[in-house]
Amino acid sequence: MNDNRKKLVELKNVSLTFNKGKKNEVKAIDNVSFDIYEGEVFGLVGESGSGKTTVGRAILKLYDINEGEIIFNGETVSHLKGKDLRTFRKDAKMIFQDPQASLNGRMKIRDIVAEGLDIHGLTASKAEREERVQELLDLVGLNKDHLTRYPHEFSGGQRQRIGIARALAVKPKFIIADEPISALDVSIQAQVVNLMQKLQHKRGLTYLFIAHDLSMVKYISDRIGVMHWGKMLEIGTSDDVYNHPIHPYTKSLLSAIPEPDPDKERQRVADVYDPSQELDGQERQMHEITPGHFVLATQEEADQYRREYH
């Protein structure tokens, strides 16, 4: 199925090390490879510090990678300069984790949403700019009274909607949503995720959805990648990863999800992940265990997984 679809984003053996050669060296991304197909939602999960956000920022060229290659729409991101880089900035956008911090408190909502339009010169007149901003606010469920207000006058969910409107202003192809709901109230989280899904179908968008809440990622994503300590440990369809996890780390993540039923919750025992297998110095690479379901493993581990899951 995947072979016929166009790859919009490709990561090939990407590594990124902060403070290279110093005492406090950190390998934030360690030999990560995956593809995101046009029109899909790729969910990226893992605990804090696993390198999820760094991957998102590296794709957008906010961080320069040390090794490997990132390709967006057929072009290598690290080689982009001038006009090409400008076009890339227009085609790939980000929705940030904390809407309070990512919106300029001194700007009115009208100017925040129109900033991308102004930079890329996408509107010919003031009236057209106003019309586009109004259209974008309607799209995310805000009304025209909000145009002249400042970010501090809004709730968290409304601020995140403004952030989404700003990202959509330049009609991007690809949006990285970096934990867009973790700073929001639980009742608002579903609204924002449903809005993102609606916009995806309406605009034909492709998302990289970064989060640490596996159940939310399963709800929105077509495929899921699981990261830990800068490595990609498992990639598969959301159903496969959620219902048939293979890697021990994925199993421990899933076992940590609370059960709504109090009786089941009392009996739930979380699997504790032993990371020693990642530190044994053996060479590991991605192996396809079942069709479309890849796991980072040695050849022996891969053979064992295949025996267990076939």
Secondary structure, DSSP 8 states (H G I E B T S, - for coil): -GGGS-EEEEEEEEEEEETTTSTT-EEEEEEEEEEEETT-EEEEE--TTSSHHHHHHHHTTSS--SEEEEEETTEEGGG--HHHHHHHHHHEEEE-S-HHHHS-TTS-HHHHHHHHHHHTT--SSHHHHHHHHHHHHHHTT--GGGGG--GGGS-HHHHHHHHHHHHHTT--SEEEEESTTTTS-HHHHHHHHHHHHHHHHHHT-EEEEEES-HHHHHHH-SEEEEEETTEEEEEEEHHHHHHS--SHHHHHHHHTS--SSHHHHHH-------GGGGGS----EEEEEETTEEEEE-HHHHHHHHHHH-
